[in-house]
Amino acid sequence: MARIFVDLLSLTGTKGGMETYARELYKELGRLAPQHEYVGYFSTEGWKLDRSWFPGRTIASGISGENRFAWAWGELTCGRAARAAGADLLHSPMTLGPARTRMPAVISMHDMLYWSHPQFMSTPMYTQPVKLMERLAARNATRVLTISEESRRAILRYLKVPASRVDLVPLAGTAVPGADRSRAGENGPMVLATGNRRPHKNWPSLIRALPLVPEAHRPRVIVTGSHGADPLADVVAETGMEEWVELKSWVSDEEMRDLYSTATVLAMPSFADGFSLPALEAMMAGLPVMISDIPVYREVVGDIALFIDPNDLQSIADAMITASTRPDVLADLSARGPARAAQFSWERTARGTLDSFEKALSERR
């Protein structure tokens, strides 16, 4: 048995896939390894959210995960809180962690985009500080977990972590309950896009490609996941696509179920990424995926997708035309998607994580 201190200072309800990972992983760890004691160290924002998924004791840090300066200091120094809690091991599941700990530490690093694609980071002034925090956290970590071969290679390249200390443990999808694919396209062709508005997601290109699609085959596009004023509104106005594009903030489970039921395809035109939870979740439901042809996405979806060049608007437009006019192609993708998604599971993720924890504990002993 070990007491595992979980650094959840980055969990604020706005971080998308990393938060899904933390929740699903710890639900599964609680089921698979109840012999361990889990202590969750929550941000001010995370403390106000539902914490019933966490399988152990929770601590309110009093540190805001949205205040960059308070959060950064909290991340760098949370080893003190872990020591005060009597932890045997510290796990940071959301890419950043402490600069120094007296106990073994495992950090889950999801991507290296601040290193590999700094031009897409939304606030350039934070790029160097984040890179420094990543370097310090990786240097301190006994083991580094990562989620794709693409991210593993980037960690080796940019952080110079020895390959023997890096464990590759892929993620899994979380099914959208009750999605009814018999309703697909019931209101005409519709492209669904879900995610935050960070520049590497490349949502503007999805909208700018729409005028290249003949109106007879042009799908509606629904983009969910914004917070506050949506920066895509200017792109919609610039292209004159107001009639065709609907921008939504975070949606309820009921509305997401309806969107998954009626969408023609899920679009992911990203320039870069660390994995793709939305693609797996769509495939689980039998919703075809229209996705950038980049190595990390090939790791996730194999060949079961409509592939696009994220730098080529015509390529994106052509894929939308296919989605609107080729039901045979979509039927094939829909039929093959669930089996591909089934190759990934949260149980597999949790077992790989437990192996990494055990290695860290053994190495420190």
C-alpha positions in Angstrom: 0.0 0.0 0.0 1.2 3.5 -0.8 -0.2 7.0 -0.1 -0.4 8.7 -3.4 -0.7 12.5 -3.5 -2.4 13.8 -6.6 -1.5 17.3 -7.8 -4.8 18.7 -9.2 -3.9 22.4 -9.2 -4.5 22.6 -13.0 -8.0 21.2 -12.7 -10.4 24.2 -13.1 -13.2 22.8 -15.3 -11.8 24.5 -18.4 -8.9 22.3 -19.5 -10.7 19.7 -21.6 -8.9 16.5 -22.3 -6.4 16.7 -19.5 -9.2 16.9 -17.0 -11.1 14.0 -18.6 -7.8 12.0 -18.2 -7.5 12.8 -14.5 -11.1 12.0 -13.8 -11.3 8.7 -15.8 -7.9 7.6 -14.6 -8.6 8.0 -10.9 -12.0 6.5 -11.1 -10.3 3.4 -12.6 -7.4 3.4 -10.2 -9.9 3.5 -7.3 -11.5 0.4 -8.7 -8.4 -1.5 -9.6 -6.1 -0.6 -6.7 -8.2 0.3 -3.7 -5.3 -0.8 -1.4 -3.6 2.5 -2.1 -4.6 5.7 -0.3 -5.3 8.6 -2.6 -5.0 12.3 -1.6 -6.3 14.9 -4.1 -4.8 18.4 -3.9 -7.4 20.6 -5.6 -7.3 24.2 -7.0 -9.9 26.7 -5.7 -11.9 26.2 -8.9 -11.6 22.4 -8.8 -12.7 22.4 -5.2 -16.1 23.9 -6.3 -16.7 21.2 -8.9 -18.0 17.7 -8.4 -15.3 15.7 -6.7 -17.2 12.4 -6.3 -15.0 10.8 -8.9 -11.9 11.0 -6.8 -11.3 7.8 -4.8 -9.9 9.2 -1.6 -9.4 12.2 0.7 -9.4 15.7 -0.9 -7.6 18.8 0.2 -8.5 22.4 -0.7 -5.2 24.0 -1.7 -6.6 27.6 -1.6 -4.6 28.2 -4.9 -6.4 29.4 -8.0 -5.7 27.4 -11.1 -6.7 30.3 -13.2 -4.4 32.8 -11.6 -1.2 32.0 -13.6 1.2 33.3 -11.0 -0.4 31.7 -8.0 -0.8 28.5 -9.9 2.8 28.4 -11.1 4.1 28.9 -7.6 1.7 26.2 -6.3 2.9 23.7 -9.0 6.5 24.3 -8.3 6.2 24.0 -4.6 3.4 21.4 -4.1 6.0 18.9 -3.0 5.7 20.6 0.4 2.0 19.8 0.6 2.7 16.2 -0.4 5.3 15.9 2.4 2.9 17.4 4.9 0.3 14.8 3.8 2.8 12.0 4.5 2.8 10.9 0.8 4.9 8.0 -0.4 4.5 9.2 -4.1 3.4 12.3 -5.9 1.5 12.2 -9.2 1.0 15.2 -11.4 -1.5 14.1 -14.1 -1.8 17.4 -16.0 1.7 18.0 -17.6 3.2 20.3 -15.0 4.4 19.5 -11.5 6.8 20.3 -8.7 10.4 21.3 -9.2 11.5 19.3 -6.2 10.2 16.6 -4.0 11.6 14.4 -1.3 9.4 11.4 -2.3 9.2 9.7 -5.7 7.3 11.7 -8.3 5.5 10.7 -11.5 4.4 13.3 -14.0 2.0 12.7 -16.9 3.1 15.0 -19.8 0.5 15.1 -22.5 2.3 17.1 -25.2 5.3 19.3 -25.9 3.5 22.0 -27.9 5.3 24.9 -26.2 8.5 23.4 -27.5 7.5 22.0 -30.9 4.8 24.5 -32.0 5.4 27.7 -29.9 3.7 29.8 -32.7 0.4 28.3 -31.7 0.5 29.1 -28.0 -2.1 31.6 -27.3 0.0 33.9 -25.0 3.7 34.0 -26.2 4.9 35.8 -23.1 4.1 32.6 -21.1 6.0 30.3 -23.5 9.4 30.5 -21.8 8.1 30.2 -18.2 6.0 27.2 -19.1 9.0 25.6 -20.8 11.1 26.2 -17.7 8.4 24.6 -15.5 8.2 21.6 -17.8 11.9 21.2 -17.7 12.1 21.4 -13.9 9.2 19.1 -13.4 10.6 16.5 -15.8 14.1 16.7 -14.2 12.6 16.1 -10.7 10.3 13.3 -11.8 11.3 9.7 -11.1 9.1 8.6 -14.0 7.6 10.5 -16.9 4.3 9.1 -18.3 3.1 10.2 -21.7 0.2 9.3 -23.9 1.5 8.9 -27.5 4.6 7.9 -29.3 4.7 11.4 -30.9 4.8 12.9 -27.4 7.3 10.4 -26.2 9.7 11.4 -29.0 9.2 15.1 -28.2 9.9 14.6 -24.5 13.2 12.8 -25.4 14.1 15.5 -27.8 13.3 18.6 -25.9 13.6 17.7 -22.3 16.5 15.2 -22.7 14.8 12.8 -20.3 16.5 9.3 -20.6 14.3 6.9 -22.5 14.5 4.4 -19.6 12.5 6.9 -17.4 9.6 7.5 -19.9 6.5 5.2 -19.9 4.1 5.3 -22.8 0.5 4.7 -21.6 -2.2 5.7 -24.2 -5.5 7.2 -23.1 -9.0 5.9 -23.9 -12.4 7.3 -24.9 -15.4 7.9 -22.7 -18.6 7.0 -24.4 -21.3 9.6 -24.9 -24.3 7.8 -23.4 -27.4 7.3 -25.4 -26.1 8.6 -28.8 -28.5 7.3 -31.5 -26.7 7.2 -34.8 -29.9 6.2 -36.6 -30.6 10.0 -36.5 -27.4 10.9 -38.3 -28.0 13.8 -40.7 -31.7 14.0 -39.9 -31.5 17.8 -40.3 -29.1 17.7 -43.3 -25.3 17.3 -43.3 -23.7 18.7 -40.1 -20.1 18.9 -39.1 -19.5 18.8 -35.3 -16.4 20.3 -33.8 -15.7 20.2 -30.0 -12.8 21.8 -28.1 -11.2 24.9 -26.7 -10.1 27.8 -28.9 -6.4 27.4 -28.6 -4.7 28.3 -32.0 -3.3 24.8 -32.7 -6.9 23.4 -32.9 -7.2 25.3 -36.3 -10.9 26.0 -36.1 -10.7 29.1 -38.3 -9.6 27.0 -41.2 -12.7 24.8 -40.8 -14.9 27.9 -41.2 -12.8 29.4 -44.0 -13.1 26.2 -46.0 -16.9 26.4 -45.9 -17.3 28.9 -48.8 -15.3 26.5 -51.0 -18.0 23.9 -50.6 -20.9 24.4 -53.2 -24.0 25.5 -51.4 -25.9 22.4 -52.6 -23.5 20.2 -50.5 -22.5 22.7 -47.8 -23.0 21.2 -44.3 -23.9 23.2 -41.2 -21.0 23.5 -38.8 -21.4 23.5 -35.0 -18.4 24.3 -32.9 -18.8 23.8 -29.1 -16.4 24.5 -26.2 -15.8 28.3 -26.0 -15.5 30.3 -22.8 -16.7 33.8 -22.8 -16.5 35.9 -26.0 -15.9 33.4 -28.9 -12.9 34.5 -31.1 -14.4 32.5 -33.9 -17.2 35.0 -34.2 -15.0 37.3 -36.2 -14.0 34.5 -38.6 -17.7 33.7 -39.2 -18.4 37.3 -40.0 -15.4 37.7 -42.2 -16.4 34.7 -44.3 -20.1 35.6 -44.4 -21.0 32.1 -43.1 -23.4 33.2 -40.3 -26.2 31.1 -41.9 -24.0 28.0 -41.8 -22.0 28.2 -38.6 -23.3 27.9 -35.0 -20.9 28.7 -32.2 -21.6 27.2 -28.8 -20.0 27.4 -25.3 -19.8 24.2 -23.2 -22.9 22.2 -23.7 -24.9 19.9 -21.4 -24.6 16.1 -21.6 -28.1 16.0 -23.1 -27.2 18.5 -25.8 -23.9 16.6 -26.6 -25.8 13.4 -26.9 -28.1 15.1 -29.4 -25.2 16.5 -31.4 -23.5 13.1 -31.5 -26.7 11.6 -32.7 -27.4 14.0 -35.5 -23.9 15.0 -36.7 -22.5 13.7 -40.0 -18.9 13.8 -39.0 -16.7 15.0 -36.1 -14.0 17.5 -37.4 -10.5 17.8 -36.0 -8.4 20.0 -38.2 -5.6 20.5 -35.6 -2.0 21.4 -36.6 -0.6 19.4 -33.7 -1.7 17.5 -30.6 -0.7 15.1 -28.0 -3.5 12.6 -28.5 -7.2 12.8 -29.5 -9.9 11.9 -27.0 -12.7 13.4 -29.1 -11.8 11.1 -32.0 -11.9 8.0 -29.9 -15.2 9.1 -28.3 -16.7 9.7 -31.7 -15.5 6.3 -33.0 -17.0 4.6 -30.0 -20.4 6.1 -31.0 -20.0 5.2 -34.6 -19.6 8.9 -35.6 -17.1 9.2 -38.5 -14.1 11.4 -38.0 -12.7 14.0 -40.4 -9.2 14.6 -39.0 -5.8 16.1 -39.8 -3.3 13.7 -41.4 -0.6 14.0 -38.8 1.3 11.2 -37.1 -0.3 11.5 -33.6 -3.8 11.2 -35.1 -2.7 8.1 -37.1 -1.7 6.5 -33.8 -5.2 7.0 -32.5 -7.5 6.4 -35.5 -5.4 4.1 -37.7 -6.8 4.5 -41.3 -10.5 4.9 -40.1 -11.1 8.5 -41.0 -11.5 11.2 -43.6 -8.0 12.6 -43.6 -7.3 16.3 -44.3 -4.3 18.6 -44.7 -4.8 21.2 -42.0 -2.8 23.7 -44.1 -5.0 23.4 -47.2 -8.5 24.8 -47.2 -9.5 22.9 -50.3 -8.5 19.7 -48.6 -10.8 20.5 -45.8 -13.6 21.5 -48.2 -13.2 18.3 -50.2 -13.6 16.2 -47.0 -16.8 18.1 -46.1 -18.1 17.4 -49.6 -17.4 13.7 -49.2 -19.2 13.8 -45.8 -22.2 15.4 -47.5 -22.4 13.2 -50.6 -20.9 9.8 -49.9 -23.0 7.9 -47.4 -21.2 4.7 -48.4 -17.9 6.1 -47.2 -19.4 7.3 -44.0 -21.1 3.9 -43.4 -17.8 2.1 -43.7 -16.1 4.5 -41.2 -19.0 4.2 -38.8 -19.0 0.4 -38.9 -15.2 0.1 -38.4 -14.8 2.8 -35.8 -16.0 1.0 -32.6 -13.6 -1.9 -33.0 -10.7 0.5 -33.3 -11.8 2.5 -30.3 -12.1 -0.7 -28.3 -8.4 -1.2 -28.6 -8.0 1.6 -26.0 -9.5 1.4 -22.5 -9.2 3.2 -19.2 -8.4 -0.1 -17.5 -5.4 -0.4 -19.7 -4.4 3.2 -18.9 -4.8 2.6 -15.2 -2.8 -0.6 -15.2 0.0 1.1 -17.2 0.0 4.0 -14.7 0.1 1.6 -11.7 3.2 0.0 -13.3 4.8 3.4 -13.5 4.0 4.1 -9.9 5.5 0.8 -8.8 8.7 1.5 -10.8 9.0 4.9 -9.2 8.5 3.5 -5.7 11.0 0.7 -6.3 13.6 3.0 -7.8 13.5 5.4 -4.8 13.7 2.4 -2.4 
